[in-house]
Amino acid sequence: MTTARKTRFVDCNPRWGTHYGEHLDRYITFDCPEGHVDCHHTIPVSPKRNGTPWLPNSVFWERRGDDFATMTIAPSIKRTPTNNDQCAMHVEITNGQITFAGDSR
């Protein structure tokens, strides 16, 4: 089941989250912009919430800005579907606005 696509990051309920119990200041969790019900995404970002760099091997996204309404996250975020979850979201978040790639569904 899906709802309408969301084109503003703040409409995706972004929040500082955890990933397998790790620290709150390194991950951003948000509801699926594609509108998939009960679908959430968590990504590691740098810098951490307090502004200090976090550069382990697993960080792929750079965060620019502190306010989710104007935040930029680069590069694009792409979700590969699995047998248990068919979400194939592929988005860019720039200045708080979400743009969908052609293969996003």
SEFIZA-3560 file (N, C-alpha, C; in Angstrom, 3 decimals):
REM SEFIZA-3560
<numar><xx>0.834</xx><yy>-1.173</yy><zz>0.000</zz><atom>N</atom></numar>
<numar><xx>0.000</xx><yy>0.000</yy><zz>0.000</zz><atom>CA</atom></numar>
<numar><xx>0.884</xx><yy>1.244</yy><zz>0.000</zz><atom>C</atom></numar>
<numar><xx>0.497</xx><yy>2.241</yy><zz>-0.776</zz><atom>N</atom></numar>
<numar><xx>1.256</xx><yy>3.478</yy><zz>-0.834</zz><atom>CA</atom></numar>
<numar><xx>0.328</xx><yy>4.684</yy><zz>-0.679</zz><atom>C</atom></numar>
<numar><xx>0.935</xx><yy>5.777</yy><zz>-0.265</zz><atom>N</atom></numar>
<numar><xx>0.249</xx><yy>7.063</yy><zz>-0.239</zz><atom>CA</atom></numar>
<numar><xx>0.954</xx><yy>7.937</yy><zz>-1.266</zz><atom>C</atom></numar>
<numar><xx>0.621</xx><yy>9.198</yy><zz>-1.318</zz><atom>N</atom></numar>
<numar><xx>1.238</xx><yy>10.093</yy><zz>-2.306</zz><atom>CA</atom></numar>
<numar><xx>2.727</xx><yy>10.288</yy><zz>-2.030</zz><atom>C</atom></numar>
<numar><xx>3.479</xx><yy>10.514</yy><zz>-3.097</zz><atom>N</atom></numar>
<numar><xx>4.893</xx><yy>10.846</yy><zz>-2.962</zz><atom>CA</atom></numar>
<numar><xx>5.044</xx><yy>12.135</yy><zz>-2.169</zz><atom>C</atom></numar>
<numar><xx>6.130</xx><yy>12.217</yy><zz>-1.434</zz><atom>N</atom></numar>
<numar><xx>6.440</xx><yy>13.424</yy><zz>-0.668</zz><atom>CA</atom></numar>
<numar><xx>7.602</xx><yy>14.136</yy><zz>-1.337</zz><atom>C</atom></numar>
<numar><xx>7.468</xx><yy>15.425</yy><zz>-1.551</zz><atom>N</atom></numar>
<numar><xx>8.518</xx><yy>16.176</yy><zz>-2.240</zz><atom>CA</atom></numar>
<numar><xx>9.292</xx><yy>17.108</yy><zz>-1.321</zz><atom>C</atom></numar>
<numar><xx>8.902</xx><yy>17.149</yy><zz>-0.045</zz><atom>N</atom></numar>
<numar><xx>9.653</xx><yy>17.928</yy><zz>0.941</zz><atom>CA</atom></numar>
<numar><xx>10.171</xx><yy>16.970</yy><zz>2.009</zz><atom>C</atom></numar>
<numar><xx>11.439</xx><yy>17.088</yy><zz>2.347</zz><atom>N</atom></numar>
<numar><xx>12.043</xx><yy>16.184</yy><zz>3.317</zz><atom>CA</atom></numar>
<numar><xx>11.323</xx><yy>16.253</yy><zz>4.665</zz><atom>C</atom></numar>
<numar><xx>10.904</xx><yy>17.432</yy><zz>5.097</zz><atom>N</atom></numar>
<numar><xx>10.219</xx><yy>17.553</yy><zz>6.393</zz><atom>CA</atom></numar>
<numar><xx>8.925</xx><yy>16.754</yy><zz>6.426</zz><atom>C</atom></numar>
<numar><xx>8.311</xx><yy>16.495</yy><zz>5.289</zz><atom>N</atom></numar>
<numar><xx>7.075</xx><yy>15.706</yy><zz>5.239</zz><atom>CA</atom></numar>
<numar><xx>7.327</xx><yy>14.208</yy><zz>5.411</zz><atom>C</atom></numar>
<numar><xx>8.583</xx><yy>13.811</yy><zz>5.428</zz><atom>N</atom></numar>
<numar><xx>8.960</xx><yy>12.407</yy><zz>5.598</zz><atom>CA</atom></numar>
<numar><xx>9.311</xx><yy>12.086</yy><zz>7.058</zz><atom>C</atom></numar>
<numar><xx>8.940</xx><yy>12.974</yy><zz>7.981</zz><atom>N</atom></numar>
<numar><xx>9.190</xx><yy>12.748</yy><zz>9.402</zz><atom>CA</atom></numar>
<numar><xx>10.664</xx><yy>12.440</yy><zz>9.678</zz><atom>C</atom></numar>
<numar><xx>11.602</xx><yy>13.265</yy><zz>9.175</zz><atom>N</atom></numar>
<numar><xx>13.020</xx><yy>12.986</yy><zz>9.422</zz><atom>CA</atom></numar>
<numar><xx>13.354</xx><yy>13.175</yy><zz>10.902</zz><atom>C</atom></numar>
<numar><xx>14.259</xx><yy>12.336</yy><zz>11.377</zz><atom>N</atom></numar>
<numar><xx>14.671</xx><yy>12.427</yy><zz>12.771</zz><atom>CA</atom></numar>
<numar><xx>16.040</xx><yy>11.795</yy><zz>12.918</zz><atom>C</atom></numar>
<numar><xx>16.735</xx><yy>12.233</yy><zz>13.951</zz><atom>N</atom></numar>
<numar><xx>17.999</xx><yy>11.599</yy><zz>14.267</zz><atom>CA</atom></numar>
<numar><xx>17.663</xx><yy>10.242</yy><zz>14.844</zz><atom>C</atom></numar>
<numar><xx>18.203</xx><yy>9.183</yy><zz>14.273</zz><atom>N</atom></numar>
<numar><xx>17.813</xx><yy>7.845</yy><zz>14.660</zz><atom>CA</atom></numar>
<numar><xx>18.981</xx><yy>6.953</yy><zz>14.996</zz><atom>C</atom></numar>
<numar><xx>18.669</xx><yy>5.716</yy><zz>15.261</zz><atom>N</atom></numar>
<numar><xx>19.689</xx><yy>4.720</yy><zz>15.569</zz><atom>CA</atom></numar>
<numar><xx>19.699</xx><yy>3.654</yy><zz>14.486</zz><atom>C</atom></numar>
<numar><xx>20.772</xx><yy>2.952</yy><zz>14.439</zz><atom>N</atom></numar>
<numar><xx>20.905</xx><yy>1.841</yy><zz>13.508</zz><atom>CA</atom></numar>
<numar><xx>21.521</xx><yy>0.703</yy><zz>14.301</zz><atom>C</atom></numar>
<numar><xx>20.728</xx><yy>-0.319</yy><zz>14.576</zz><atom>N</atom></numar>
<numar><xx>21.180</xx><yy>-1.450</yy><zz>15.378</zz><atom>CA</atom></numar>
<numar><xx>21.762</xx><yy>-0.983</yy><zz>16.715</zz><atom>C</atom></numar>
<numar><xx>21.101</xx><yy>0.007</yy><zz>17.331</zz><atom>N</atom></numar>
<numar><xx>21.490</xx><yy>0.463</yy><zz>18.657</zz><atom>CA</atom></numar>
<numar><xx>22.661</xx><yy>1.422</yy><zz>18.705</zz><atom>C</atom></numar>
<numar><xx>23.189</xx><yy>1.849</yy><zz>17.560</zz><atom>N</atom></numar>
<numar><xx>24.301</xx><yy>2.788</yy><zz>17.574</zz><atom>CA</atom></numar>
<numar><xx>23.814</xx><yy>4.187</yy><zz>17.927</zz><atom>C</atom></numar>
<numar><xx>24.733</xx><yy>5.096</yy><zz>18.053</zz><atom>N</atom></numar>
<numar><xx>24.464</xx><yy>6.449</yy><zz>18.538</zz><atom>CA</atom></numar>
<numar><xx>23.471</xx><yy>7.230</yy><zz>17.683</zz><atom>C</atom></numar>
<numar><xx>22.717</xx><yy>8.110</yy><zz>18.356</zz><atom>N</atom></numar>
<numar><xx>21.694</xx><yy>8.917</yy><zz>17.696</zz><atom>CA</atom></numar>
<numar><xx>22.260</xx><yy>9.986</yy><zz>16.776</zz><atom>C</atom></numar>
<numar><xx>23.493</xx><yy>10.403</yy><zz>16.994</zz><atom>N</atom></numar>
<numar><xx>24.015</xx><yy>11.562</yy><zz>16.280</zz><atom>CA</atom></numar>
<numar><xx>24.640</xx><yy>11.258</yy><zz>14.930</zz><atom>C</atom></numar>
<numar><xx>24.571</xx><yy>10.018</yy><zz>14.475</zz><atom>N</atom></numar>
<numar><xx>25.242</xx><yy>9.622</yy><zz>13.234</zz><atom>CA</atom></numar>
<numar><xx>24.293</xx><yy>9.185</yy><zz>12.130</zz><atom>C</atom></numar>
<numar><xx>23.023</xx><yy>9.027</yy><zz>12.451</zz><atom>N</atom></numar>
<numar><xx>22.070</xx><yy>8.478</yy><zz>11.490</zz><atom>CA</atom></numar>
<numar><xx>20.840</xx><yy>9.357</yy><zz>11.381</zz><atom>C</atom></numar>
<numar><xx>20.302</xx><yy>9.439</yy><zz>10.184</zz><atom>N</atom></numar>
<numar><xx>19.018</xx><yy>10.102</yy><zz>9.965</zz><atom>CA</atom></numar>
<numar><xx>18.046</xx><yy>9.028</yy><zz>9.496</zz><atom>C</atom></numar>
<numar><xx>16.905</xx><yy>8.970</yy><zz>10.162</zz><atom>N</atom></numar>
<numar><xx>15.832</xx><yy>8.040</yy><zz>9.811</zz><atom>CA</atom></numar>
<numar><xx>14.666</xx><yy>8.857</yy><zz>9.279</zz><atom>C</atom></numar>
<numar><xx>14.016</xx><yy>8.357</yy><zz>8.231</zz><atom>N</atom></numar>
<numar><xx>12.882</xx><yy>9.085</yy><zz>7.656</zz><atom>CA</atom></numar>
<numar><xx>11.915</xx><yy>8.118</yy><zz>6.999</zz><atom>C</atom></numar>
<numar><xx>10.647</xx><yy>8.540</yy><zz>6.919</zz><atom>N</atom></numar>
<numar><xx>9.625</xx><yy>7.745</yy><zz>6.249</zz><atom>CA</atom></numar>
<numar><xx>9.870</xx><yy>7.777</yy><zz>4.749</zz><atom>C</atom></numar>
<numar><xx>9.447</xx><yy>6.748</yy><zz>4.067</zz><atom>N</atom></numar>
<numar><xx>9.695</xx><yy>6.625</yy><zz>2.631</zz><atom>CA</atom></numar>
<numar><xx>9.040</xx><yy>7.755</yy><zz>1.840</zz><atom>C</atom></numar>
<numar><xx>9.820</xx><yy>8.519</yy><zz>1.075</zz><atom>N</atom></numar>
<numar><xx>9.249</xx><yy>9.581</yy><zz>0.242</zz><atom>CA</atom></numar>
<numar><xx>8.321</xx><yy>9.045</yy><zz>-0.852</zz><atom>C</atom></numar>
<numar><xx>8.487</xx><yy>7.775</yy><zz>-1.221</zz><atom>N</atom></numar>
<numar><xx>7.614</xx><yy>7.173</yy><zz>-2.229</zz><atom>CA</atom></numar>
<numar><xx>6.204</xx><yy>6.947</yy><zz>-1.690</zz><atom>C</atom></numar>
<numar><xx>6.050</xx><yy>7.041</yy><zz>-0.361</zz><atom>N</atom></numar>
<numar><xx>4.741</xx><yy>6.870</yy><zz>0.246</zz><atom>CA</atom></numar>
<numar><xx>4.408</xx><yy>5.443</yy><zz>0.622</zz><atom>C</atom></numar>
<numar><xx>5.400</xx><yy>4.548</yy><zz>0.615</zz><atom>N</atom></numar>
<numar><xx>5.153</xx><yy>3.172</yy><zz>1.031</zz><atom>CA</atom></numar>
<numar><xx>4.825</xx><yy>3.168</yy><zz>2.527</zz><atom>C</atom></numar>
<numar><xx>3.692</xx><yy>2.595</yy><zz>2.874</zz><atom>N</atom></numar>
<numar><xx>3.246</xx><yy>2.558</yy><zz>4.261</zz><atom>CA</atom></numar>
<numar><xx>4.175</xx><yy>1.659</yy><zz>5.084</zz><atom>C</atom></numar>
<numar><xx>4.525</xx><yy>2.111</yy><zz>6.270</zz><atom>N</atom></numar>
<numar><xx>5.413</xx><yy>1.384</yy><zz>7.187</zz><atom>CA</atom></numar>
<numar><xx>6.790</xx><yy>1.114</yy><zz>6.596</zz><atom>C</atom></numar>
<numar><xx>7.244</xx><yy>1.972</yy><zz>5.713</zz><atom>N</atom></numar>
<numar><xx>8.574</xx><yy>1.856</yy><zz>5.118</zz><atom>CA</atom></numar>
<numar><xx>9.405</xx><yy>3.040</yy><zz>5.607</zz><atom>C</atom></numar>
<numar><xx>10.551</xx><yy>2.736</yy><zz>6.205</zz><atom>N</atom></numar>
<numar><xx>11.420</xx><yy>3.765</yy><zz>6.759</zz><atom>CA</atom></numar>
<numar><xx>12.841</xx><yy>3.510</yy><zz>6.281</zz><atom>C</atom></numar>
<numar><xx>13.621</xx><yy>4.565</yy><zz>6.227</zz><atom>N</atom></numar>
<numar><xx>15.006</xx><yy>4.453</yy><zz>5.778</zz><atom>CA</atom></numar>
<numar><xx>15.907</xx><yy>5.097</yy><zz>6.812</zz><atom>C</atom></numar>
<numar><xx>17.077</xx><yy>4.511</yy><zz>7.043</zz><atom>N</atom></numar>
<numar><xx>18.069</xx><yy>5.038</yy><zz>7.961</zz><atom>CA</atom></numar>
<numar><xx>19.396</xx><yy>5.079</yy><zz>7.223</zz><atom>C</atom></numar>
<numar><xx>20.025</xx><yy>6.253</yy><zz>7.224</zz><atom>N</atom></numar>
<numar><xx>21.304</xx><yy>6.389</yy><zz>6.526</zz><atom>CA</atom></numar>
<numar><xx>22.345</xx><yy>7.001</yy><zz>7.459</zz><atom>C</atom></numar>
<numar><xx>23.602</xx><yy>6.555</yy><zz>7.343</zz><atom>N</atom></numar>
<numar><xx>24.679</xx><yy>7.184</yy><zz>8.100</zz><atom>CA</atom></numar>
<numar><xx>25.110</xx><yy>8.469</yy><zz>7.394</zz><atom>C</atom></numar>
<numar><xx>25.346</xx><yy>9.509</yy><zz>8.171</zz><atom>N</atom></numar>
<numar><xx>25.735</xx><yy>10.793</yy><zz>7.585</zz><atom>CA</atom></numar>
<numar><xx>26.952</xx><yy>11.365</yy><zz>8.302</zz><atom>C</atom></numar>
<numar><xx>27.655</xx><yy>12.220</yy><zz>7.606</zz><atom>N</atom></numar>
<numar><xx>28.739</xx><yy>13.000</yy><zz>8.177</zz><atom>CA</atom></numar>
<numar><xx>28.582</xx><yy>14.421</yy><zz>7.654</zz><atom>C</atom></numar>
<numar><xx>28.745</xx><yy>15.438</yy><zz>8.502</zz><atom>N</atom></numar>
<numar><xx>29.171</xx><yy>15.338</yy><zz>9.885</zz><atom>CA</atom></numar>
<numar><xx>28.043</xx><yy>14.848</yy><zz>10.791</zz><atom>C</atom></numar>
<numar><xx>28.467</xx><yy>14.439</yy><zz>12.024</zz><atom>N</atom></numar>
<numar><xx>27.497</xx><yy>14.016</yy><zz>13.020</zz><atom>CA</atom></numar>
<numar><xx>26.633</xx><yy>15.219</yy><zz>13.397</zz><atom>C</atom></numar>
<numar><xx>25.617</xx><yy>14.968</yy><zz>14.187</zz><atom>N</atom></numar>
<numar><xx>24.672</xx><yy>16.007</yy><zz>14.579</zz><atom>CA</atom></numar>
<numar><xx>25.367</xx><yy>17.195</yy><zz>15.241</zz><atom>C</atom></numar>
<numar><xx>26.422</xx><yy>16.943</yy><zz>16.006</zz><atom>N</atom></numar>
<numar><xx>27.119</xx><yy>18.033</yy><zz>16.691</zz><atom>CA</atom></numar>
<numar><xx>28.113</xx><yy>18.763</yy><zz>15.790</zz><atom>C</atom></numar>
<numar><xx>28.182</xx><yy>18.356</yy><zz>14.516</zz><atom>N</atom></numar>
<numar><xx>29.032</xx><yy>19.041</yy><zz>13.549</zz><atom>CA</atom></numar>
<numar><xx>30.411</xx><yy>18.450</yy><zz>13.370</zz><atom>C</atom></numar>
<numar><xx>30.803</xx><yy>17.484</yy><zz>14.193</zz><atom>N</atom></numar>
<numar><xx>32.124</xx><yy>16.887</yy><zz>14.035</zz><atom>CA</atom></numar>
<numar><xx>32.088</xx><yy>15.829</yy><zz>12.937</zz><atom>C</atom></numar>
<numar><xx>33.171</xx><yy>15.697</yy><zz>12.190</zz><atom>N</atom></numar>
<numar><xx>33.211</xx><yy>14.708</yy><zz>11.113</zz><atom>CA</atom></numar>
<numar><xx>33.093</xx><yy>13.287</yy><zz>11.666</zz><atom>C</atom></numar>
<numar><xx>32.459</xx><yy>12.455</yy><zz>10.909</zz><atom>N</atom></numar>
<numar><xx>32.385</xx><yy>11.022</yy><zz>11.209</zz><atom>CA</atom></numar>
<numar><xx>32.654</xx><yy>10.308</yy><zz>9.907</zz><atom>C</atom></numar>
<numar><xx>33.806</xx><yy>9.705</yy><zz>9.792</zz><atom>N</atom></numar>
<numar><xx>34.219</xx><yy>9.166</yy><zz>8.503</zz><atom>CA</atom></numar>
<numar><xx>34.627</xx><yy>7.698</yy><zz>8.548</zz><atom>C</atom></numar>
<numar><xx>33.822</xx><yy>6.829</yy><zz>9.154</zz><atom>N</atom></numar>
<numar><xx>34.151</xx><yy>5.407</yy><zz>9.058</zz><atom>CA</atom></numar>
<numar><xx>33.904</xx><yy>4.911</yy><zz>7.642</zz><atom>C</atom></numar>
<numar><xx>34.288</xx><yy>3.709</yy><zz>7.377</zz><atom>N</atom></numar>
<numar><xx>34.125</xx><yy>3.145</yy><zz>6.032</zz><atom>CA</atom></numar>
<numar><xx>32.678</xx><yy>3.061</yy><zz>5.585</zz><atom>C</atom></numar>
<numar><xx>31.729</xx><yy>3.076</yy><zz>6.523</zz><atom>N</atom></numar>
<numar><xx>30.330</xx><yy>2.869</yy><zz>6.163</zz><atom>CA</atom></numar>
<numar><xx>29.559</xx><yy>4.154</yy><zz>5.850</zz><atom>C</atom></numar>
<numar><xx>30.196</xx><yy>5.315</yy><zz>5.933</zz><atom>N</atom></numar>
<numar><xx>29.470</xx><yy>6.558</yy><zz>5.653</zz><atom>CA</atom></numar>
<numar><xx>29.535</xx><yy>6.858</yy><zz>4.159</zz><atom>C</atom></numar>
<numar><xx>28.360</xx><yy>7.011</yy><zz>3.573</zz><atom>N</atom></numar>
<numar><xx>28.293</xx><yy>7.295</yy><zz>2.151</zz><atom>CA</atom></numar>
<numar><xx>27.649</xx><yy>8.636</yy><zz>1.861</zz><atom>C</atom></numar>
<numar><xx>27.028</xx><yy>9.284</yy><zz>2.855</zz><atom>N</atom></numar>
<numar><xx>26.286</xx><yy>10.512</yy><zz>2.598</zz><atom>CA</atom></numar>
<numar><xx>26.828</xx><yy>11.679</yy><zz>3.396</zz><atom>C</atom></numar>
<numar><xx>26.975</xx><yy>12.802</yy><zz>2.711</zz><atom>N</atom></numar>
<numar><xx>27.395</xx><yy>14.037</yy><zz>3.349</zz><atom>CA</atom></numar>
<numar><xx>26.163</xx><yy>14.875</yy><zz>3.639</zz><atom>C</atom></numar>
<numar><xx>26.077</xx><yy>15.352</yy><zz>4.870</zz><atom>N</atom></numar>
<numar><xx>24.958</xx><yy>16.191</yy><zz>5.288</zz><atom>CA</atom></numar>
<numar><xx>25.423</xx><yy>17.641</yy><zz>5.299</zz><atom>C</atom></numar>
<numar><xx>24.616</xx><yy>18.512</yy><zz>4.673</zz><atom>N</atom></numar>
<numar><xx>24.870</xx><yy>19.950</yy><zz>4.717</zz><atom>CA</atom></numar>
<numar><xx>23.627</xx><yy>20.618</yy><zz>5.281</zz><atom>C</atom></numar>
<numar><xx>23.806</xx><yy>21.297</yy><zz>6.406</zz><atom>N</atom></numar>
<numar><xx>22.699</xx><yy>21.970</yy><zz>7.073</zz><atom>CA</atom></numar>
<numar><xx>22.238</xx><yy>21.213</yy><zz>8.294</zz><atom>C</atom></numar>
<numar><xx>21.623</xx><yy>21.958</yy><zz>9.220</zz><atom>N</atom></numar>
<numar><xx>21.132</xx><yy>21.379</yy><zz>10.470</zz><atom>CA</atom></numar>
<numar><xx>19.619</xx><yy>21.245</yy><zz>10.498</zz><atom>C</atom></numar>
<numar><xx>18.938</xx><yy>22.018</yy><zz>9.696</zz><atom>N</atom></numar>
<numar><xx>17.477</xx><yy>22.043</yy><zz>9.678</zz><atom>CA</atom></numar>
<numar><xx>16.987</xx><yy>21.101</yy><zz>8.584</zz><atom>C</atom></numar>
<numar><xx>16.126</xx><yy>20.153</yy><zz>8.948</zz><atom>N</atom></numar>
<numar><xx>15.618</xx><yy>19.202</yy><zz>7.948</zz><atom>CA</atom></numar>
<numar><xx>14.887</xx><yy>19.912</yy><zz>6.804</zz><atom>C</atom></numar>
<numar><xx>14.323</xx><yy>21.082</yy><zz>7.064</zz><atom>N</atom></numar>
<numar><xx>13.575</xx><yy>21.818</yy><zz>6.033</zz><atom>CA</atom></numar>
<numar><xx>14.482</xx><yy>22.347</yy><zz>4.930</zz><atom>C</atom></numar>
<numar><xx>15.765</xx><yy>22.513</yy><zz>5.224</zz><atom>N</atom></numar>
<numar><xx>16.692</xx><yy>23.067</yy><zz>4.224</zz><atom>CA</atom></numar>
<numar><xx>17.924</xx><yy>22.187</yy><zz>4.017</zz><atom>C</atom></numar>
<numar><xx>17.927</xx><yy>21.000</yy><zz>4.590</zz><atom>N</atom></numar>
<numar><xx>19.085</xx><yy>20.108</yy><zz>4.546</zz><atom>CA</atom></numar>
<numar><xx>19.328</xx><yy>19.566</yy><zz>3.138</zz><atom>C</atom></numar>
<numar><xx>20.614</xx><yy>19.368</yy><zz>2.833</zz><atom>N</atom></numar>
<numar><xx>21.039</xx><yy>18.692</yy><zz>1.613</zz><atom>CA</atom></numar>
<numar><xx>21.797</xx><yy>17.441</yy><zz>2.028</zz><atom>C</atom></numar>
<numar><xx>21.494</xx><yy>16.327</yy><zz>1.379</zz><atom>N</atom></numar>
<numar><xx>22.190</xx><yy>15.069</yy><zz>1.621</zz><atom>CA</atom></numar>
<numar><xx>22.693</xx><yy>14.578</yy><zz>0.271</zz><atom>C</atom></numar>
<numar><xx>23.988</xx><yy>14.324</yy><zz>0.184</zz><atom>N</atom></numar>
<numar><xx>24.574</xx><yy>13.915</yy><zz>-1.095</zz><atom>CA</atom></numar>
<numar><xx>25.492</xx><yy>12.718</yy><zz>-0.877</zz><atom>C</atom></numar>
<numar><xx>25.615</xx><yy>11.826</yy><zz>-1.839</zz><atom>N</atom></numar>
<numar><xx>24.921</xx><yy>11.800</yy><zz>-3.126</zz><atom>CA</atom></numar>
<numar><xx>23.481</xx><yy>11.317</yy><zz>-2.968</zz><atom>C</atom></numar>
<numar><xx>22.862</xx><yy>10.928</yy><zz>-4.067</zz><atom>N</atom></numar>
<numar><xx>21.477</xx><yy>10.453</yy><zz>-4.033</zz><atom>CA</atom></numar>
<numar><xx>21.364</xx><yy>9.207</yy><zz>-3.148</zz><atom>C</atom></numar>
<numar><xx>20.153</xx><yy>8.948</yy><zz>-2.684</zz><atom>N</atom></numar>
<numar><xx>19.873</xx><yy>7.806</yy><zz>-1.815</zz><atom>CA</atom></numar>
<numar><xx>19.061</xx><yy>6.799</yy><zz>-2.624</zz><atom>C</atom></numar>
<numar><xx>19.612</xx><yy>5.597</yy><zz>-2.775</zz><atom>N</atom></numar>
<numar><xx>18.941</xx><yy>4.571</yy><zz>-3.568</zz><atom>CA</atom></numar>
<numar><xx>18.732</xx><yy>3.317</yy><zz>-2.720</zz><atom>C</atom></numar>
<numar><xx>17.525</xx><yy>2.823</yy><zz>-2.717</zz><atom>N</atom></numar>
<numar><xx>17.155</xx><yy>1.621</yy><zz>-1.974</zz><atom>CA</atom></numar>
<numar><xx>16.953</xx><yy>0.489</yy><zz>-2.972</zz><atom>C</atom></numar>
<numar><xx>17.631</xx><yy>-0.616</yy><zz>-2.757</zz><atom>N</atom></numar>
<numar><xx>17.487</xx><yy>-1.793</yy><zz>-3.604</zz><atom>CA</atom></numar>
<numar><xx>16.424</xx><yy>-2.708</yy><zz>-3.006</zz><atom>C</atom></numar>
<numar><xx>15.425</xx><yy>-3.104</yy><zz>-3.783</zz><atom>N</atom></numar>
<numar><xx>14.377</xx><yy>-3.983</yy><zz>-3.256</zz><atom>CA</atom></numar>
<numar><xx>14.927</xx><yy>-5.343</yy><zz>-2.832</zz><atom>C</atom></numar>
<numar><xx>14.232</xx><yy>-5.958</yy><zz>-1.879</zz><atom>N</atom></numar>
<numar><xx>14.561</xx><yy>-7.309</yy><zz>-1.429</zz><atom>CA</atom></numar>
<numar><xx>13.307</xx><yy>-8.174</yy><zz>-1.565</zz><atom>C</atom></numar>
<numar><xx>13.427</xx><yy>-9.442</yy><zz>-1.272</zz><atom>N</atom></numar>
<numar><xx>12.262</xx><yy>-10.330</yy><zz>-1.306</zz><atom>CA</atom></numar>
<numar><xx>11.211</xx><yy>-9.910</yy><zz>-0.290</zz><atom>C</atom></numar>
<numar><xx>11.656</xx><yy>-9.317</yy><zz>0.823</zz><atom>N</atom></numar>
<numar><xx>10.743</xx><yy>-8.920</yy><zz>1.896</zz><atom>CA</atom></numar>
<numar><xx>10.246</xx><yy>-7.485</yy><zz>1.783</zz><atom>C</atom></numar>
<numar><xx>10.908</xx><yy>-6.679</yy><zz>0.984</zz><atom>N</atom></numar>
<numar><xx>10.563</xx><yy>-5.258</yy><zz>0.893</zz><atom>CA</atom></numar>
<numar><xx>10.807</xx><yy>-4.787</yy><zz>-0.541</zz><atom>C</atom></numar>
<numar><xx>9.750</xx><yy>-4.472</yy><zz>-1.242</zz><atom>N</atom></numar>
<numar><xx>9.849</xx><yy>-4.108</yy><zz>-2.658</zz><atom>CA</atom></numar>
<numar><xx>10.144</xx><yy>-2.634</yy><zz>-2.910</zz><atom>C</atom></numar>
<numar><xx>10.406</xx><yy>-1.856</yy><zz>-1.866</zz><atom>N</atom></numar>
<numar><xx>10.696</xx><yy>-0.434</yy><zz>-2.047</zz><atom>CA</atom></numar>
<numar><xx>11.945</xx><yy>-0.249</yy><zz>-2.907</zz><atom>C</atom></numar>
<numar><xx>11.834</xx><yy>0.589</yy><zz>-3.921</zz><atom>N</atom></numar>
<numar><xx>12.962</xx><yy>0.908</yy><zz>-4.797</zz><atom>CA</atom></numar>
<numar><xx>13.122</xx><yy>2.417</yy><zz>-4.896</zz><atom>C</atom></numar>
<numar><xx>13.053</xx><yy>3.082</yy><zz>-3.745</zz><atom>N</atom></numar>
<numar><xx>13.199</xx><yy>4.532</yy><zz>-3.692</zz><atom>CA</atom></numar>
<numar><xx>14.581</xx><yy>4.952</yy><zz>-4.200</zz><atom>C</atom></numar>
<numar><xx>14.610</xx><yy>6.024</yy><zz>-4.981</zz><atom>N</atom></numar>
<numar><xx>15.868</xx><yy>6.612</yy><zz>-5.448</zz><atom>CA</atom></numar>
<numar><xx>15.636</xx><yy>8.109</yy><zz>-5.530</zz><atom>C</atom></numar>
<numar><xx>16.219</xx><yy>8.845</yy><zz>-4.582</zz><atom>N</atom></numar>
<numar><xx>15.936</xx><yy>10.274</yy><zz>-4.476</zz><atom>CA</atom></numar>
<numar><xx>17.195</xx><yy>11.093</yy><zz>-4.272</zz><atom>C</atom></numar>
<numar><xx>17.067</xx><yy>12.370</yy><zz>-4.593</zz><atom>N</atom></numar>
<numar><xx>18.059</xx><yy>13.376</yy><zz>-4.226</zz><atom>CA</atom></numar>
<numar><xx>17.370</xx><yy>14.325</yy><zz>-3.265</zz><atom>C</atom></numar>
<numar><xx>18.085</xx><yy>14.748</yy><zz>-2.220</zz><atom>N</atom></numar>
<numar><xx>17.553</xx><yy>15.718</yy><zz>-1.267</zz><atom>CA</atom></numar>
<numar><xx>18.462</xx><yy>16.937</yy><zz>-1.310</zz><atom>C</atom></numar>
<numar><xx>17.912</xx><yy>18.039</yy><zz>-1.804</zz><atom>N</atom></numar>
<numar><xx>18.671</xx><yy>19.271</yy><zz>-1.966</zz><atom>CA</atom></numar>
<numar><xx>17.861</xx><yy>20.431</yy><zz>-1.398</zz><atom>C</atom></numar>
<numar><xx>18.463</xx><yy>21.133</yy><zz>-0.440</zz><atom>N</atom></numar>
<numar><xx>17.791</xx><yy>22.263</yy><zz>0.203</zz><atom>CA</atom></numar>
<numar><xx>16.402</xx><yy>21.873</yy><zz>0.713</zz><atom>C</atom></numar>
<numar><xx>16.287</xx><yy>20.655</yy><zz>1.247</zz><atom>N</atom></numar>
<numar><xx>15.036</xx><yy>20.186</yy><zz>1.820</zz><atom>CA</atom></numar>
<numar><xx>14.009</xx><yy>19.696</yy><zz>0.820</zz><atom>C</atom></numar>
<numar><xx>14.327</xx><yy>19.765</yy><zz>-0.469</zz><atom>N</atom></numar>
<numar><xx>13.409</xx><yy>19.323</yy><zz>-1.514</zz><atom>CA</atom></numar>
<numar><xx>13.827</xx><yy>17.950</yy><zz>-2.037</zz><atom>C</atom></numar>
<numar><xx>12.847</xx><yy>17.104</yy><zz>-2.294</zz><atom>N</atom></numar>
<numar><xx>13.106</xx><yy>15.744</yy><zz>-2.782</zz><atom>CA</atom></numar>
<numar><xx>12.819</xx><yy>15.688</yy><zz>-4.273</zz><atom>C</atom></numar>
<numar><xx>13.787</xx><yy>15.161</yy><zz>-5.015</zz><atom>N</atom></numar>
<numar><xx>13.624</xx><yy>14.917</yy><zz>-6.447</zz><atom>CA</atom></numar>
<numar><xx>13.761</xx><yy>13.418</yy><zz>-6.669</zz><atom>C</atom></numar>
<numar><xx>12.840</xx><yy>12.848</yy><zz>-7.424</zz><atom>N</atom></numar>
<numar><xx>12.834</xx><yy>11.407</yy><zz>-7.673</zz><atom>CA</atom></numar>
<numar><xx>13.570</xx><yy>11.084</yy><zz>-8.962</zz><atom>C</atom></numar>
<numar><xx>14.449</xx><yy>10.077</yy><zz>-8.898</zz><atom>N</atom></numar>
<numar><xx>15.137</xx><yy>9.601</yy><zz>-10.095</zz><atom>CA</atom></numar>
<numar><xx>14.145</xx><yy>8.788</yy><zz>-10.928</zz><atom>C</atom></numar>
<numar><xx>14.452</xx><yy>8.602</yy><zz>-12.189</zz><atom>N</atom></numar>
<numar><xx>13.565</xx><yy>7.895</yy><zz>-13.090</zz><atom>CA</atom></numar>
<numar><xx>13.287</xx><yy>6.455</yy><zz>-12.704</zz><atom>C</atom></numar>
<numar><xx>14.215</xx><yy>5.820</yy><zz>-11.946</zz><atom>N</atom></numar>
<numar><xx>14.022</xx><yy>4.426</yy><zz>-11.556</zz><atom>CA</atom></numar>
<numar><xx>13.395</xx><yy>4.273</yy><zz>-10.166</zz><atom>C</atom></numar>
<numar><xx>12.995</xx><yy>5.381</yy><zz>-9.559</zz><atom>N</atom></numar>
<numar><xx>12.386</xx><yy>5.325</yy><zz>-8.229</zz><atom>CA</atom></numar>
<numar><xx>10.949</xx><yy>4.813</yy><zz>-8.317</zz><atom>C</atom></numar>
<numar><xx>10.626</xx><yy>3.897</yy><zz>-7.410</zz><atom>N</atom></numar>
<numar><xx>9.243</xx><yy>3.397</yy><zz>-7.350</zz><atom>CA</atom></numar>
<numar><xx>8.958</xx><yy>2.893</yy><zz>-5.958</zz><atom>C</atom></numar>
//
